[in-house]
Amino acid sequence: MSLAVKLQIPHRILSEMLAQAVAELPNECCGLLAGGDGRVTHRYPLRNALASPVRYESDPKELFAAHKDMKRKGTELVAIYHSHPTSDPVPSRTDLERNFHGSDVVHVIISLKDGEPRTRAWRLGDASYDEVGWTCLDAV
């Protein structure tokens, strides 16, 4: 995805992401968003193999299956999402350290702090991050 392309997430997919984050409390949730040119068309919810409220690691088998399905559908990885159950939707030091995609893939973070979901998107570098604009679309 070009750095200039704004991330576009359909309302239905965003609602599913938020529901997953709430359902997996007190742990972090995680998943992948696929599509093309910044527009999300598919969501792949993944199991947090760590079952942790402060870290996530996507289940390897589910991760492999998601990438295989993206290839079959001709889509690409547009974003990775995960939740922060008790902190702000800002990348943590762990998020930066465990970023294996460079700045090519957007990271969407859902905060459940204070009970009201807040979502922000980021491009992660080795030691820094930049916020990415995104919009919620009415339909796919």
C-alpha positions, -999 to +999 in steps of 0.1 A: +000+000+000+014+034-010+023+056+020-001+083+005-031+060+003-057+065+031-069+033+049-106+026+042-124+002+065-160-008+058-183-001+088-193-038+090-156-049+093-149-022+118-179-033+139-166-069+138-132-058+149-146-039+179-169-068+188-138-092+187-119-068+210-147-067+235-153-105+233-117-113+240-113-092+271-093-092+293-068-103+266-056-085+235-073-095+203-056-096+169-062-101+132-054-091+097-072-068+071-068-076+034-078-058+002-060-035-021-050+002-025-057+009+011-093-004+009-101-033+032-123-060+018-116-089+041-110-095+078-092-124+093-097-126+130-069-146+146-065-162+180-040-146+204-018-176+211-004-158+241-039-152+257-024-121+273-038-088+283-006-070+274+008-088+243-004-107+213+010-133+190-012-146+161-018-183+161+007-196+134-017-220+117-045-194+115-019-168+102-008-192+075-044-200+065-052-163+063-022-155+040-031-186+018-067-173+015-055-138+006-033-153-022-062-173-035-085-143-035-059-120-051-058-096-022-029-083-002-022-076+035-034-040+041-033-038+079-028-057+111-051-050+140-049-056+177-064-043+209-051-025+240-076-035+267-063-010+293-042+015+274-045+042+248-046+032+210-009+042+206+019+018+197+038+004+226+075-004+228+065-041+223+045-032+192+076-015+177+099-043+186+076-070+172+068-052+139+079-076+113+064-057+083+083-024+084+063+006+075+045-011+045+016-024+066-007-002+087-012-012+123-047-005+136-050-003+174-083-005+193-083+008+228-109-003+253-096+019+280-124+037+299-150+014+283-154+034+251-136+019+220-112+042+203-094+033+171-062+048+156-040+036+127-002+038+125+029+031+104+056+016+126+093+022+122+121+006+142+119+032+170+091+056+160+056+057+145+034+080+125-003+082+125-022+072+094-055+087+083-083+063+079-120+064+071-150+042+079-170+033+048-207+027+048-204-004+025-179-028+010 
